[in-house]
Each structure stands twice: as structure tokens, then as C-alpha cells.
Amino acid sequence: MRIGELSSRSGVPVPTIKFYVREGLLPAGQLTSPNQASYDSGHERRLRLIRALLDVGGLSLAAIGDVLRVVEDPEQPVHKVLGIAAKRLTPLRGGESGPELEDARDEVAELLERRGWRAGADGPAGESLAEVVVALRRAGHGGFVELLDDYAAAAETVARADLDYVGRRVAREDLVESVVVGTVLGEAMFGALRRLAQADASARAYDGDGGRGGSIGPGDGSDAGDASGKGDASGAGGGSGKGGAGGKSGAGGGSAEGAEVPGVGG
């Protein structure tokens, strides 16, 4: 196909496609004349992945280049490819330090050992979880940390569903795209479901007449989460009151170099 058709099919403007080629993010097309090139479905798939990493995953072009270099290396196992993509997608809260953080890191390591998770406590997801634990305690909600195992059990269920979805993909680039979309949008979906479940549990526990929507509890959307539905991508389930979407990133079973694979998602 010509570059115009590639643009039409991918939704990426022609100047942007040319920019990606110059930056080495997209392979050049096959020259058919001095000023014409032909592109194929592989270019379309690569553009879809770049846009997913950029628009959905929020990665920089430099980070996207890192992911694409691993994708292009046939010697790299898929587990490592997914791990690197997940590592780039796991933000750290920052701002936490001191002995409290060290204690929280120990708790995260104990949680992983207790559950037999093949994930690195010192990786981005483990570190993010430790920071959430510290933040909960500083906010006066240290008791919420007692729910870590309950959240971990739920995260395992979500991670298995994620992996089942990823397992349907064949192309390596499709696998990485599944990680991006599943981690970011999947967490938003999980957060929304969590708030709906909270609304139901609150109504059943505190609404005397058993009516729907009659109670004001953690599931009414006023305090339980932000409008985006995103939680803390740490594995803590968003216990800090930001929507609880996070059960995914700590559940995915780890990778070489401590890069947790988020199931797609975990």
C-alpha cells in the first residue's frame, strides 16, 4: 500500500508516519521508485503499537524506542518483552523515604514470598506498592494494609484473565499492545467495577430496606475514586481512595531483571 493508504488505515497522519521512520520507530517502506515506497500490514501493526504506547501508555518516544528494540529482537523471550513494556508503564509515586519505606518494602517482599509470586519486590510495581503502604499509614489508614492478601487474591484472578486474553495473541507486537491497553484501560475497568461492587456491598450492609442506591457508602463515587476510574498501578488496589484499579500490576508473575509482567496486566 502507499503511505496515504497506510495513513488512512492507521489513522496516523502522513507527516507523523514520516517522522516515525526518521526516528527509527517505524521501518522504512520498500522503494518502488525514487520517490515512492510500499508499506504492508506489518507497518500498520507497528503504527498501532506506537500509538498505543504513546496515547494509552503515556510513554515518551525514547521509552517507545526501548520497547520496540526488544520487540524486534527474536532472541528475547516473550516474557522479557512483556516485562520491559510493563516496567515502562508502572509509575512511581515518589516523595516517600525513610525507615517507613524500608519497612514497607520488607512487607511487600514477605507478601510475594507468602503468595509464592515470581515477581521482584524491588521492581517498579513492588516499589510502587511499598510507597502506597507508607502513604496509607501516614494518612492514618494503616489498618487498610491488613487487606493486602485479600487484594492480592483478587489480583491473581484478574491476572489470570489478563493472561488468557494475551494468550490469544500471536504476533509479538500484538502481545505488547495487549499489555499497554490491558494495563491502562484494564485498570480503569477494574476500578469502575470495584466501585460498583462497593455500592452493592454498602447497600446490602447498611441500607435497611435493601433498596438499590439507597446508601451513601464507599461505592457512591463521591469518595471512593476519581472520575477517571484509574487506581494506583501498584498492586495495592487503590486503597488510598483513588479508585482501586491497581490490583493488576503486582499480579503478573514477574520477569527477568525484576520487571513485573502485569498479567497482561499484573
N, C-alpha and C positions, 0 to 999 in steps of 0.2 A: 504494500500500500504506500501511497505518497504521504508526505508529512502532514498535508492538510487533512487527509482521511484519518491519520493517526490522532491528530488533534481533535477531530470531531468525535471519534470513538472513545477517546480517553477523557475528553473534557478539559484537557490541558492546552492552553494557547500555544501557537506555533513558536513565538519568541521564547517562551518558557522551556519548551522542548529543546530548542537550540542551546539555551543556557545550560540545561542539564547535560547535554552532550559535551559542551565545552568544559564543564566542571568534572567530567568523568563519571557522572552519576548514571548516565544512560549511554549504552553503546551506540556508536555511530551507525547509521544505516548503510546498506550496501549500495555503493555507487552504481548507477545505471547510465549516467552520462556525467560530463564535467560538473554540472550544477544540479543534478537530480540524484536522489537516493531513495532506496526502497526500504520499508520497515515491515515488521511482521508482528505476530501475536506476542512474541517474547518482549518486544518493545512496549506493547500495550500493557502487559502484565507488570513490567518494571515501572512504568509510569504510575500505575495504580498503587504499587507498593510505596513509591516515593511519596505520593500524595497522602497515603495513609500514615506514613511515618511523620510527615510534616504537619498535616492538618489535624489528624486524630491524635497521634502520639506526641505532637509538640516538640519533635526533635529538631535540632539545628541541622543545617546542611552538612556540617562536619561530622556530626554524630550519625547522620544517614549514610555518609560515605563509609564510616566504620562498619556499620551493619551490612552494607552491600558488599564490601570486600570479603566478609566472612561468608555471605550467601554464595558468592561466586567461586569460593574455594571448595572444590568437590572433596577434598581430603578432610574437611571439617565435619565432624558428626552433627547430625541434625540437632541433638540435644544441646551442643555448644552454640549452634547458631541461634536457637531459641533463647538460650541463656543470655547471650550478648544483647539480643533485642530487648529482653525483659530487663536487663540491668540498666539499659539506657532509658527505660520507661519508668523506673522506680525513683521518684523524687524523695529527697531527704528534707525533713522539716527544718533542721538547723537550729541553732540557738540553745541546745541542751548540752550540758557538760557537767563535769564534776563527779563525785562519788556516786550520786544518784544514778547517773547514766551507766557507770560501771556495774552497779548492782542490777540495773535493768538488763544490761547485756548478758549478765550471768543467768538471769531468769529466762531470757529468750533461748539461750543455749540449753538450759535444762528442759524447756518446753520441747525443743526439737528432739532432744535425746529421749525424753519421755514418750513422745509420739512416734519415734523411730523415723523421723523425716530426714531424708537425704538432702538436706539443704544447709547452706553455710550461714551460721549465725552472724558472721562478720561481713556478709554481703549486704547490698543495698536494702533489701527487704527486711533482713534481720535488724540492721541498724535503724531503719525507719520505725520498726515495731518497738525497739528499745526506747526511742525518742518519744513515741506515743505513751508508753508506760510512764515515763518520767512526767510528761505533761499532765496525765490523768492524776497522778499523785499530787503534783503542785497545785492542781485545780481543786483539790480536796475530794477527789473521787477515786482514791486508791483501791477501794473495795471493788471497783469495776474490773480491776486486774484479775480478780478471782475467777472471772468468766473466760479467761484466756483459753482454757481447754474446751469450753463449750463452743467458742468461736472457731477454734481450730478444727473441731469436729465438723462444723458446718462448712468450713473452708475446704476440707477434704472432699466433701460431697460435691461442692461446686467445681473443684479442680478436676474431679473425675469426669464431670460433664464437659468441662473445657477440653480435656484431652480427647474425649470421644469425638468432639467437634473437629479438633485439629487433626485427628487420625483419618478423617475423611479426605484430607488434602493430600495431593500427590506432589505437586511442584514445590521446591524449597521456598520460592518466593511467596507462594500461597500460604505456606506454613508460617512464615514471618508475619505476613499481613494478618493472619488469624490471631497471632499473639497481640499485635497492636490493637486491632479492633476489639478483641475479646477482653484485653486488659482494661482499656479505657472505657469503652461503651458497656462492656460486661459489668464493670464495677458500678456504673451508673444504674444499670438494670437491677443489679443485686441490691443497691441502696434503696431503690424505689420499692422493690419487693419487701425489703426489711421494714420500711415504714408502714406499708400496707399490713404486714403481719403484726406490727406493733399496735396498729389501730384495732385490729381484731382482738389481739390478746388483752388490750386495755379495756375494750368494751366488754369482753367476757369476764374480766376480773373485777371491774369497778362499776359497770353500768348495771344497776339493779334490775331494770326491765328487760335487759338483753337486747335492746334495740341497736341498730347499726348507726354508728357515728354519733352516739349519744354522749360519749365520754370525752373529756379533754385529757389526753394522756400523751405518752411519747410518740404515738403514731399519728397525731393530728397534723403534723407538718409544721407546727409553729416553733417547736424547739428541737425536734429530732434531727433535722437535716437542712442543708441549704437547698436553694432552688435548683441547683444543678444536679442533685442526686449523687454527686461524687462523694466518695468517702476517702479515708486515708489509705493510700495504696501500700499499706504496711503489713497487712495480715492481722491487724488489731480489730478489724471490723468497724472502724469509725467510731469507737466508743467515746471519743471526745465530743460527740454531738454533731458530727458533720455528715451524717447520712448513712454511715455504716456500710459503705460499699467495699471496704478494704479486705474482706476475707480472702480475696483471691491471691494476692501476690505472695503470701507466705506459704501457699499450699502446694506449690507446683513441684516440689521434689528436688530442687537444687540443680547445680550443674558444675562442670569443671570451673575452676577459678572462682568459685563462690558466687556465681551469678545465678540467682534463683529463677527457675522457669515457672512462670505463672500459669501453669496449667493448660489452657492456653497459657493461661492465666495465672498461675499462682505464685 
